[in-house]
Amino acid sequence: MGNVNKYTKRCKDLNTFLHESFSSVATTCQTPSIACKNGHKNCHHSQKSVSLTMCDLTSGRYPDCRSKEKQLDTFFLVACDPLQQRDNLRYQLLLVHLDNVV
């Protein structure tokens, strides 16, 4: 997990890793929009459950972060935004954030 935290140089409280290809997760942006945790209406619910790993921080200070892993098979919500000119035109919406697992 060191590479995940290297950018901010701090231990993150929660890291979630979806064991799916980017294209599989990105197609979730094509499902109907629903409200995100922040109230914005740009979230999308996965159509099928996926394998994922959630890592909850238990102790430590960067770079020695310690976490407890939990393996799940569950649905997820992602936030997607409209494409900008510089984005890959392969997708209609751009996946920007994992909002929740449900």
KOLZA-471220 format. One record per residue: residue number from 1; residue in one letter; x, y, z of N, C-alpha, C, O in turn. Coordinates in Angstrom, 1 decimal. Layout:
! KOLZA-471220
  nr rest   n.xx   n.yy   n.zz  ca.xx  ca.yy  ca.zz   c.xx   c.yy   c.zz   o.xx   o.yy   o.zz
 NUM    a      X      Y      Z      X      Y      Z      X      Y      Z      X      Y      Z
...
END
This chain:
! KOLZA-471220
  nr rest   n.xx   n.yy   n.zz  ca.xx  ca.yy  ca.zz   c.xx   c.yy   c.zz   o.xx   o.yy   o.zz
   1    m    0.8   -1.2    0.0    0.0    0.0    0.0    0.9    1.3    0.0    0.3    2.4   -0.1
   2    g    2.1    1.1    0.1    3.0    2.2    0.1    2.9    3.1   -1.1    3.0    4.4   -0.9
   3    n    2.7    2.6   -2.2    2.6    3.4   -3.5    1.3    4.2   -3.4    1.3    5.3   -4.0
   4    v    0.3    3.7   -2.8   -1.0    4.4   -2.7   -0.8    5.7   -1.9   -1.3    6.7   -2.2
   5    n   -0.1    5.6   -0.8    0.1    6.7    0.1    1.2    7.6   -0.2    1.4    8.7    0.5
   6    k    2.1    7.3   -1.1    3.3    8.0   -1.4    3.0    9.4   -1.9    3.7   10.4   -1.6
   7    y    1.9    9.6   -2.6    1.5   11.0   -3.1    1.3   12.0   -2.0    1.8   13.1   -2.0
   8    t    0.5   11.6   -1.0    0.2   12.5    0.1    1.1   12.4    1.3    1.1   13.3    2.2
   9    k    1.9   11.3    1.4    2.8   11.1    2.5    2.1   11.1    3.8    2.6   11.6    4.8
  10    r    0.9   10.4    3.8    0.2   10.2    5.1   -0.5    8.9    5.0   -0.8    8.4    3.9
  11    c   -0.9    8.4    6.1   -1.7    7.1    6.1   -3.1    7.5    5.9   -3.7    8.3    6.5
  12    k   -3.7    6.8    4.9   -5.1    7.0    4.6   -6.0    6.1    5.5   -5.7    5.0    5.7
  13    d   -7.1    6.7    6.0   -8.0    5.9    6.9   -8.6    4.7    6.2   -8.8    3.6    6.8
  14    l   -8.9    4.8    4.9   -9.5    3.7    4.2   -9.1    3.7    2.7   -9.1    4.7    2.1
  15    n   -8.7    2.5    2.3   -8.3    2.3    0.9   -9.2    1.2    0.4   -9.3    0.2    1.0
  16    t   -9.8    1.4   -0.8  -10.6    0.3   -1.4  -10.1    0.0   -2.8   -9.9    0.9   -3.6
  17    f   -9.9   -1.3   -3.0   -9.4   -1.8   -4.3  -10.4   -2.7   -4.9  -10.7   -3.8   -4.4
  18    l  -10.9   -2.3   -6.1  -11.8   -3.1   -6.9  -11.0   -4.1   -7.7  -10.1   -3.6   -8.4
  19    h  -11.3   -5.3   -7.7  -10.6   -6.3   -8.5  -11.3   -6.5   -9.8  -11.8   -7.6  -10.1
  20    e  -11.4   -5.5  -10.6  -12.1   -5.4  -11.9  -11.2   -4.6  -12.8  -10.4   -3.8  -12.4
  21    s  -11.4   -4.8  -14.1  -10.7   -3.9  -15.1  -11.3   -2.5  -15.0  -12.4   -2.3  -14.6
  22    f  -10.5   -1.5  -15.5  -11.0   -0.2  -15.5  -12.2   -0.1  -16.4  -13.2    0.6  -16.0
  23    s  -12.2   -0.7  -17.6  -13.3   -0.6  -18.5  -14.6   -1.2  -17.9  -15.7   -0.7  -18.1
  24    s  -14.5   -2.3  -17.1  -15.6   -2.9  -16.4  -16.2   -1.9  -15.4  -17.5   -1.8  -15.4
  25    v  -15.4   -1.2  -14.6  -15.9   -0.3  -13.7  -16.4    1.0  -14.4  -17.5    1.5  -14.0
  26    a  -15.8    1.4  -15.4  -16.2    2.6  -16.1  -17.5    2.5  -16.8  -18.3    3.5  -16.9
  27    t  -17.9    1.3  -17.2  -19.2    1.1  -17.8  -20.4    1.3  -16.8  -21.5    1.6  -17.2
  28    t  -20.0    1.3  -15.5  -21.0    1.7  -14.5  -21.5    3.1  -14.7  -22.7    3.4  -14.3
  29    c  -20.7    4.0  -15.3  -21.1    5.4  -15.5  -22.3    5.4  -16.5  -22.9    6.5  -16.6
  30    q  -22.6    4.3  -17.2  -23.7    4.3  -18.1  -25.0    4.0  -17.5  -26.1    4.0  -18.1
  31    t  -25.0    3.6  -16.2  -26.3    3.3  -15.5  -26.9    4.6  -15.1  -26.3    5.6  -15.1
  32    p  -28.2    4.6  -14.7  -28.9    5.8  -14.3  -28.2    6.5  -13.1  -27.6    5.9  -12.3
  33    s  -28.3    7.8  -13.1  -27.7    8.7  -12.1  -28.5    8.6  -10.8  -29.7    8.6  -10.9
  34    i  -27.8    8.6   -9.7  -28.4    8.6   -8.4  -27.6    9.6   -7.5  -26.6   10.0   -7.9
  35    a  -28.1    9.9   -6.3  -27.4   10.8   -5.4  -26.2   10.1   -4.8  -26.3    8.9   -4.4
  36    c  -25.1   10.9   -4.7  -23.9   10.4   -4.0  -24.1   10.8   -2.5  -25.0   11.4   -2.1
  37    k  -23.1   10.4   -1.7  -23.1   10.7   -0.3  -23.1   12.2    0.0  -23.6   12.7    1.0
  38    n  -22.5   13.0   -1.0  -22.4   14.4   -0.8  -23.6   15.1   -1.3  -23.7   16.4   -1.3
  39    g  -24.6   14.4   -1.8  -25.9   14.9   -2.3  -25.9   15.2   -3.8  -26.9   15.5   -4.4
  40    h  -24.7   15.2   -4.5  -24.6   15.5   -5.9  -25.3   14.3   -6.6  -25.2   13.1   -6.1
  41    k  -25.9   14.5   -7.8  -26.6   13.5   -8.5  -25.8   12.9   -9.6  -26.3   12.6  -10.7
  42    n  -24.5   12.7   -9.4  -23.7   12.1  -10.4  -23.1   10.7  -10.1  -22.1   10.3  -10.6
  43    c  -23.8   10.0   -9.2  -23.3    8.7   -8.8  -24.1    7.6   -9.6  -25.2    7.8  -10.1
  44    h  -23.5    6.4   -9.7  -24.0    5.3  -10.5  -23.7    4.0   -9.7  -22.7    3.8   -9.2
  45    h  -24.7    3.2   -9.7  -24.7    1.9   -9.0  -24.3    0.8   -9.9  -24.8    0.7  -11.0
  46    s  -23.3    0.0   -9.5  -22.9   -1.1  -10.3  -24.0   -2.1  -10.5  -24.9   -2.2   -9.7
  47    q  -24.0   -2.7  -11.7  -25.1   -3.7  -12.0  -24.9   -5.1  -11.4  -25.8   -5.9  -11.3
  48    k  -23.6   -5.3  -11.0  -23.3   -6.6  -10.5  -22.3   -6.4   -9.3  -21.6   -5.4   -9.3
  49    s  -22.3   -7.4   -8.4  -21.3   -7.3   -7.3  -20.0   -7.7   -7.9  -19.8   -8.4   -8.8
  50    v  -18.9   -7.1   -7.2  -17.6   -7.4   -7.6  -16.7   -7.7   -6.4  -17.1   -7.4   -5.3
  51    s  -15.6   -8.3   -6.7  -14.7   -8.7   -5.6  -13.9   -7.4   -5.3  -13.4   -6.7   -6.2
  52    l  -13.7   -7.1   -4.0  -12.9   -5.9   -3.6  -12.2   -6.1   -2.3  -12.6   -7.0   -1.5
  53    t  -11.2   -5.3   -2.1  -10.5   -5.4   -0.8  -10.6   -4.0   -0.1  -10.3   -3.0   -0.8
  54    m  -11.1   -4.0    1.1  -11.1   -2.7    1.9  -10.0   -2.8    2.9   -9.9   -3.8    3.6
  55    c   -9.2   -1.8    3.0   -8.1   -1.7    4.0   -8.3   -0.6    5.0   -8.3    0.6    4.6
  56    d   -8.7   -0.9    6.2   -8.9    0.1    7.3   -7.6    0.3    8.1   -7.0   -0.6    8.5
  57    l   -7.2    1.6    8.2   -6.0    1.9    8.9   -6.2    1.5   10.4   -7.2    1.9   11.0
  58    t   -5.3    0.8   10.9   -5.3    0.4   12.4   -4.3    1.2   13.2   -4.6    1.5   14.4
  59    s   -3.1    1.4   12.6   -2.1    2.1   13.4   -1.0    2.5   12.4   -1.0    2.3   11.2
  60    g    0.0    3.2   13.0    1.2    3.5   12.2    1.2    5.0   11.7    0.2    5.7   11.8
  61    r    2.4    5.4   11.3    2.7    6.7   10.7    3.4    6.4    9.4    4.2    5.5    9.3
  62    y    3.1    7.3    8.4    3.7    7.1    7.1    5.2    7.1    7.3    5.8    7.9    8.0
  63    p    5.9    6.2    6.6    5.5    5.2    5.6    5.1    3.9    6.2    5.0    2.9    5.4
  64    d    5.0    3.7    7.5    4.7    2.4    8.1    3.3    2.3    8.5    2.9    2.1    9.7
  65    c    2.4    2.5    7.5    1.0    2.4    7.8    0.6    1.0    8.0    1.0    0.1    7.2
  66    r   -0.3    0.7    8.9   -0.8   -0.7    9.2   -2.3   -0.7    9.0   -3.0    0.2    9.6
  67    s   -2.8   -1.6    8.3   -4.2   -1.7    8.1   -4.7   -3.1    8.2   -4.0   -4.1    8.1
  68    k   -6.0   -3.2    8.4   -6.7   -4.5    8.5   -7.4   -4.7    7.1   -8.2   -3.8    6.8
  69    e   -7.2   -5.8    6.5   -7.9   -6.0    5.2   -9.1   -6.8    5.3   -9.2   -7.7    6.2
  70    k  -10.1   -6.5    4.5  -11.4   -7.2    4.5  -11.7   -7.5    3.0  -11.8   -6.6    2.2
  71    q  -11.9   -8.8    2.7  -12.3   -9.1    1.3  -13.8   -9.2    1.3  -14.5   -9.8    2.1
  72    l  -14.4   -8.5    0.3  -15.9   -8.5    0.1  -16.2   -8.8   -1.4  -15.4   -8.7   -2.3
  73    d  -17.5   -9.3   -1.5  -18.1   -9.4   -2.9  -19.3   -8.6   -2.8  -20.3   -9.1   -2.2
  74    t  -19.3   -7.4   -3.3  -20.4   -6.5   -3.1  -20.6   -5.5   -4.3  -19.8   -5.4   -5.2
  75    f  -21.7   -4.7   -4.2  -21.9   -3.6   -5.2  -21.2   -2.4   -4.8  -20.7   -2.2   -3.7
  76    f  -21.0   -1.4   -5.7  -20.3   -0.2   -5.5  -21.0    1.0   -6.1  -21.8    0.8   -7.1
  77    l  -20.8    2.2   -5.7  -21.2    3.4   -6.3  -20.0    4.2   -6.7  -19.1    4.4   -6.0
  78    v  -20.1    4.7   -8.0  -19.0    5.6   -8.4  -19.6    6.9   -8.9  -20.7    7.0   -9.4
  79    a  -18.8    8.0   -8.7  -19.2    9.3   -9.3  -18.6    9.5  -10.6  -17.4    9.1  -10.8
  80    c  -19.3   10.0  -11.5  -18.9   10.2  -12.9  -19.2   11.6  -13.4  -20.3   12.1  -13.1
  81    d  -18.3   12.2  -14.1  -18.5   13.6  -14.6  -18.5   13.6  -16.1  -17.9   12.7  -16.7
  82    p  -19.1   14.6  -16.7  -19.1   14.7  -18.2  -17.6   14.8  -18.7  -16.8   15.4  -18.0
  83    l  -17.4   14.4  -19.9  -16.1   14.4  -20.5  -15.6   15.8  -20.7  -16.4   16.7  -21.1
  84    q  -14.3   16.0  -20.6  -13.7   17.3  -21.0  -13.0   17.0  -22.4  -12.9   15.9  -22.8
  85    q  -12.6   18.0  -23.1  -12.0   17.9  -24.4  -10.8   17.0  -24.4  -10.5   16.3  -25.4
  86    r  -10.0   17.0  -23.3   -8.8   16.2  -23.3   -9.0   14.8  -22.9   -8.0   14.0  -22.9
  87    d  -10.2   14.4  -22.5  -10.5   13.0  -22.0  -10.6   12.0  -23.1  -10.8   12.4  -24.3
  88    n  -10.5   10.7  -22.8  -10.7    9.6  -23.7  -12.1    9.6  -24.2  -13.0    9.5  -23.3
  89    l  -12.4    9.7  -25.4  -13.7    9.7  -26.0  -14.4    8.3  -26.0  -15.5    8.2  -26.5
  90    r  -13.7    7.3  -25.5  -14.3    6.0  -25.5  -15.5    5.8  -24.6  -16.4    5.0  -24.8
  91    y  -15.5    6.7  -23.5  -16.6    6.6  -22.5  -17.4    7.9  -22.6  -16.8    9.0  -22.9
  92    q  -18.7    7.9  -22.3  -19.5    9.1  -22.3  -19.3    9.9  -21.1  -19.4   11.1  -21.1
  93    l  -19.0    9.3  -20.0  -18.8   10.0  -18.7  -17.4    9.5  -18.2  -17.0    8.4  -18.4
  94    l  -16.8   10.3  -17.4  -15.5   10.1  -16.8  -15.7    9.6  -15.4  -16.2   10.4  -14.5
  95    l  -15.2    8.5  -15.0  -15.2    7.9  -13.7  -14.2    8.8  -12.8  -13.0    8.9  -13.1
  96    v  -14.7    9.4  -11.8  -13.9   10.3  -11.0  -13.7    9.9   -9.5  -12.8   10.4   -8.8
  97    h  -14.6    9.0   -9.0  -14.5    8.8   -7.5  -15.3    7.5   -7.2  -16.4    7.3   -7.7
  98    l  -14.7    6.7   -6.3  -15.5    5.6   -5.7  -16.2    6.2   -4.5  -15.6    6.6   -3.5
  99    d  -17.5    6.2   -4.6  -18.3    6.9   -3.6  -18.7    6.0   -2.4  -18.7    6.5   -1.2
 100    n  -18.9    4.8   -2.7  -19.4    3.9   -1.6  -19.4    2.4   -2.0  -19.4    2.2   -3.2
 101    v  -19.4    1.5   -1.1  -19.7    0.1   -1.4  -20.9   -0.2   -0.6  -21.1    0.2    0.5
 102    v  -21.8   -1.0   -1.3  -23.1   -1.3   -0.7  -23.4   -2.8   -0.7  -24.5   -3.2   -0.2
END
